[in-house]
Amino acid sequence: MSDDIQVIDYSSSPAGSRNSPAPGRSTANKSPAASKQTTPSAAAAQLQAAAEAKLAADTQSRYQALLTVIEELGRDIRPTYAGNKLAAERLKRGIVHARVLARDCMSESDRISRSGN
């Protein structure tokens, strides 16, 4: 039964982990952002500015997506009148998608107007 030798890999164990430095040793790969000291108010202002920028970009992307869907709807109207069933189905799906996007844009603008007051 000596043929059943198992090899144990200690590099994946917590004791041999590369992420935890040995006692008394410091890690050399510290990022410059981690060493930069900021005050709590400056950090909060940065977070708020980043959140507002993300919100503005997200809002713009919703409006841009709505405009794109409306343009696609315009392309399917004439073929639908001509009897094209595929265009009619695309038009129906586009209308549903536009309604969802319009509802999202309306709720976003309401939320922005409430928070501004």
Legacy VTK file of the C-alpha trace (Angstrom):
# vtk DataFile Version 3.0
C-alpha trace
ASCII
DATASET POLYDATA
POINTS 117 float
0.000 0.000 0.000
2.990 2.298 -0.195
2.002 3.102 -3.805
-0.787 5.419 -2.594
1.311 8.485 -1.866
-0.547 11.778 -1.954
1.114 15.070 -2.703
-0.139 17.983 -0.645
0.086 21.431 -2.186
0.763 23.912 0.612
0.791 26.929 -1.693
-3.013 27.081 -1.670
-3.326 26.766 2.085
-3.802 29.872 4.254
-0.407 29.380 5.918
1.457 29.367 2.617
-0.662 31.975 0.947
1.135 34.559 -1.141
-1.420 37.199 -0.185
-0.458 37.187 3.483
3.102 38.345 4.150
5.285 36.599 6.673
5.397 38.151 10.142
7.740 41.113 10.248
7.768 41.605 6.476
6.008 44.352 4.624
4.544 44.094 1.158
6.362 46.043 -1.529
3.450 46.344 -3.957
1.366 48.990 -2.245
-0.614 51.155 -4.599
-0.078 54.928 -4.559
-3.812 55.444 -4.092
-3.719 53.431 -0.865
-0.976 55.595 0.602
-2.766 58.855 -0.258
-4.418 60.342 2.796
-7.794 62.053 2.366
-10.045 63.658 4.893
-13.481 62.131 5.442
-15.227 65.167 3.984
-13.037 65.121 0.864
-13.637 61.398 0.434
-17.376 61.905 0.827
-17.313 64.700 -1.738
-15.392 62.459 -4.148
-17.890 59.635 -3.663
-20.820 61.978 -4.191
-19.265 63.437 -7.334
-18.598 59.953 -8.688
-22.171 58.888 -7.917
-23.573 61.977 -9.647
-21.368 61.372 -12.693
-22.497 57.739 -12.870
-26.134 58.803 -12.492
-25.777 61.384 -15.249
-24.120 58.857 -17.554
-26.765 56.248 -16.737
-29.567 58.743 -17.329
-28.035 59.838 -20.620
-27.653 56.220 -21.724
-31.346 55.577 -20.959
-32.428 58.571 -22.992
-30.039 57.605 -25.786
-31.425 54.050 -25.783
-34.967 55.443 -25.948
-34.074 57.639 -28.917
-32.465 54.668 -30.667
-35.554 52.507 -30.146
-37.803 55.291 -31.471
-35.639 55.566 -34.591
-35.923 51.810 -35.121
-39.697 52.029 -34.712
-39.827 54.559 -37.538
-38.067 52.129 -39.852
-40.624 49.373 -39.213
-43.801 51.395 -39.741
-43.912 51.432 -43.551
-43.110 47.675 -43.973
-45.841 46.950 -41.430
-48.388 48.830 -43.558
-47.189 46.800 -46.568
-48.048 43.580 -44.702
-44.613 42.448 -43.540
-45.294 40.259 -40.491
-41.689 40.317 -39.272
-41.700 44.107 -39.287
-45.008 44.077 -37.406
-43.532 41.829 -34.712
-40.410 44.012 -34.466
-42.673 47.052 -34.169
-44.649 45.455 -31.331
-41.473 44.499 -29.460
-40.035 47.952 -30.075
-43.140 49.621 -28.685
-42.972 47.514 -25.524
-39.275 48.288 -25.153
-39.863 52.007 -25.725
-42.622 52.026 -23.105
-40.284 50.462 -20.534
-37.501 52.923 -21.336
-39.915 55.879 -21.270
-41.224 54.749 -17.879
-37.651 54.501 -16.569
-36.796 57.952 -17.896
-39.940 59.458 -16.353
-39.260 57.889 -12.952
-35.644 59.064 -13.125
-36.651 62.631 -13.933
-39.231 62.582 -11.120
-36.632 61.321 -8.679
-34.162 64.005 -9.774
-36.775 66.751 -9.454
-37.713 65.573 -5.953
-34.135 65.442 -4.768
-33.432 68.905 -6.181
-36.093 70.528 -3.988
LINES 1 118
117 0 1 2 3 4 5 6 7 8 9 10 11 12 13 14 15 16 17 18 19 20 21 22 23 24 25 26 27 28 29 30 31 32 33 34 35 36 37 38 39 40 41 42 43 44 45 46 47 48 49 50 51 52 53 54 55 56 57 58 59 60 61 62 63 64 65 66 67 68 69 70 71 72 73 74 75 76 77 78 79 80 81 82 83 84 85 86 87 88 89 90 91 92 93 94 95 96 97 98 99 100 101 102 103 104 105 106 107 108 109 110 111 112 113 114 115 116
